[in-house]
Structures are given as C-alpha cells and as structure tokens.
Amino acid sequence: MSAPDAPDRTAGRTAAADTAGPAAHRPAPPAADRGFGARLMTPLLLGSLLNPINSTMIATALVAIGRDFRVGAADTAWLISAMYLASAVGQPTLGRVADRIGPRRVFVAGTVAVCAAGLIGALAPTFALLVVSRIVLGIGTAAAYPAAMAMLRAESRRVGRPTPRAVLGRLSLAALASAAVGPTLGGLLAATAGWRAVFAVNVPLALLALVGALAWLPADRDARAAHGAAPADAARGGLDPFGIALFASALTCAMFFLLRLDAPRWPLLAPTAALTAVLVWWQLRHPRPFIDLRMLARNRALALTYLRHGLTYLVIYCVLYGYSQWLEQGHGFSSFHAGLVMLPMSGAAALCSLAGARTKGIRAPLTVAAACLTAGSAVFLLLHGTSPLPLLLVAGALFGIPQGLASTGNQAAVYAQAPADGVGAAAGLQRTAQYLGAITASSLIGLWYGQRATDPGLHSIALTGVILGGLLLAVTLADRTLRTAGGRSFG
C-alpha cells in the first residue's frame, strides 16, 4: 500500500530546492541518512530472528528434553504450543502497542524479556518451569517483528519514499534463515553442550539486539511523528485489554482441546465457542478493537493472506517438528545428525527467500510454494526407517522451497494490504495466523505420534500435508487480489 503523502512530500522538497539558492546544490546525504541503512536494519534483523530461531531450534532438542524429564512426545509438544500461544496473543498486542507508543520501546522491552527467558530455561529444574520459560520467550520475541514493520513504515514516511522490496526481503530472510538453521543449531548445541544451551544461547543474542536498538534505532517521538500521529493521539489509542483477555482465553481453551486429540476433551468445546462468540460481539462493539473484524471483512485480500499464511505454516510445522523427531526415533539419528540431515531444507529456504525478495509479483511465488508443499508431502509418504540418506535430504529440501517463497510473498502482501496506520498490528496478526498453524501442527504431531515417532505416524502427517497443500493451492489460484498486489509500492 503506497503511502498517500509520499508524492506530496517529494514534490515539496523539489519546490524547496528550486528556491533555496546555493543550499539546493549541497551533495546528497549518504545512503544511511536517506533511510533503511545498516544502523536501522542491524538491530531490526537481529531482533526479528529471535522468534523464528526459537520456534525451530528446539525441534532437535525435544527428544533429549523428554528423556531427561521422562516425558513423551505428547508432553514435549507443550514446549512448542506454549510459546506459540504466547506469541499468537503477543504479536498483535505488541504490534498495537508499537503503533500507539512507538516501536523502539516495544523492541527494547522484548529483548529484555528474551534475556530473562533464556536464563529461566537454562536453569529450569522442572519441566513445568521449562514451559514457563517458553511462555516468557514467546512474549519477548513477539515484540520484534511488528515493531520492525512499524518502524519501516515510519521510516518510509520520514524519507518520503516507499520501503524497498529488498529491505522487506532482508527482514524476511533474517527470520526465515534463522528458522531454517534452527534445527541444525539446536542439534549441535544439544549434542555438544546439552539441551539447556538451546535456552541459554538466547542471552547473548538478545543482548546484541538490545545494544543495537539503544544505540541506533530512532527515538519513538520521531517514529510517531513520521507515522502521522501526535503523542496525544497515541495515548488515546486504547489496547482493548478485555478483547485481548477474551482472545487469549478462547485460544487457550482451544489449545487444551487440540493438545489431546488422541483423547478429546469434548467439554472444552463449549467454553471455547462461548468465549469466541463473546470476543466477536465485543470486537464489533469496541471503537478500537484488538482484532478489527470490520476491517478484515472489508479487506478481503488481507483476510485471505492470513488464511493462506496459516495453512502454509500448518503444513510446514507438521513436517519441521514431525520430521526431526522421526529422524531420531524412527531412523536412529542423533540430535546432531538429525540437524545435519535437515540442512538442505535450511539452504533451500534461504535461497528461495532471496529469490522471493527479488520477485516483483506475489501470486506466482505463492503458487509454487503451495505446489511444493503438496509434492513434498507426497514424497514423505515414501519414507520409512531404512530409507537411504539421499532420499531424506531431497525430502527435506522440497520443504525448504515453500518456506522461502511463502514467507517473503505473504509478508509483502500484508505490507501492501494493511491499513497505513496499523501495519504493526497487521504484521502481528500475520504471525498470529502462523502460530495458530503451529499450535494445530503440534497437536496433530501428538495425535499421530503419541509417545514415540514412528513410520505410520510420519505417513499420517504426510497425508495431512498432501490434503492441506492441495487446498492451499486451490485457495492461492482462486485469489484474484494477488494478481495486482505485486504491482503496489511498499511505502
């Protein structure tokens, strides 16, 4: 979505240059001063990798954690779902906070929370406290992405030109590459320093992002002015705490139901439905709702993007977590070697993310991503405990392609389709859709695997991927809004 005032500002600067005399002939400022330079982008990129790397880094440590605490795959799924529940609520909430009080404050607070979560997890004496550390980690890491998107929109308005697609591509690549290398890094840490290192590594990473933010990110008063809102307007923008509480409660009830699909807790459906109904009623009444349902009803393109993103990551996370556990328990690899087997997935994801960032269109990359999800899931139907290594590597690489293309494509779509004054909240809701997919994926893994990853369980996951991948392909091909979204500017 183009910034409506960008052409006027450019024209204003041109007119001023015509009457400024000798001052008009001053040399152009360096690239960093014209916006989107290294000082702005470095902390944003560091912060944006914290959530995705923690989302996937734990995948190759789950077996070791379960062994130490004597819990099975269905129980270790809590380590996945707890973080995603916190992130699903935290992303749009902190996105709204960033839109209202400024992204720098939100970014800094998030990195501090990540440091605390890393220490709690590294020292946790019980499995329950380990789950708590993942909840804190989900809240802390939820701050960076919506804050970064809000800051890029503010910088675009400040310099009077659209955010380059390559800049968005770098942000997506940082998140995607970290998510892609997460299983390998987690396996390396678990094999060499123990699974607690998977939590402890967050401390230095968060400290680097914190120092960069304090040193280089613009003050929030500048961000608010560039965003077109006075401080008083920001203060009046309520956060709808009741709506947030309703959303968190409904999602928690749904998650408790989903986590035991092998023995469904049917009574939980009643409070889930009731809370959802009250949430919808409240959001339609509130002047500044937590989730703007009326806007989503009008903005069909954005709603479809959320649906597409959630379906994509439902399949991706089913494979990401299910495959890594199967490699260890079903095929006999160590945590470290399972991470190495997943390296082609990481490499393919990074390369396709770069390709997606350089692509002007949106529809074609997303179509290819959906097709690869379907084809990759079909290949997983062929795997068994004695499958040769080349087939394992190819199967993983096929799933790296949709990770790269879907991430950059849907991010560009959200940035183009979101309201100009709510890009932080819109970006947060995009991640919420992703986390809903992840929560459902962890539930399906617990259902298909039970206490141990097996060949039949992997094939059930693969069949689910084939069905959902075909549905995603149909949704993508039928979405006519994608034909014109690629031509919009990202200011």
Order of alpha helices (4+ residues) and beta strands (2+ residues): alpha-alpha-alpha-alpha-alpha-alpha-alpha-alpha-alpha-alpha-alpha-alpha-alpha-alpha-alpha-alpha-alpha-alpha-alpha-alpha-alpha-alpha-alpha-alpha
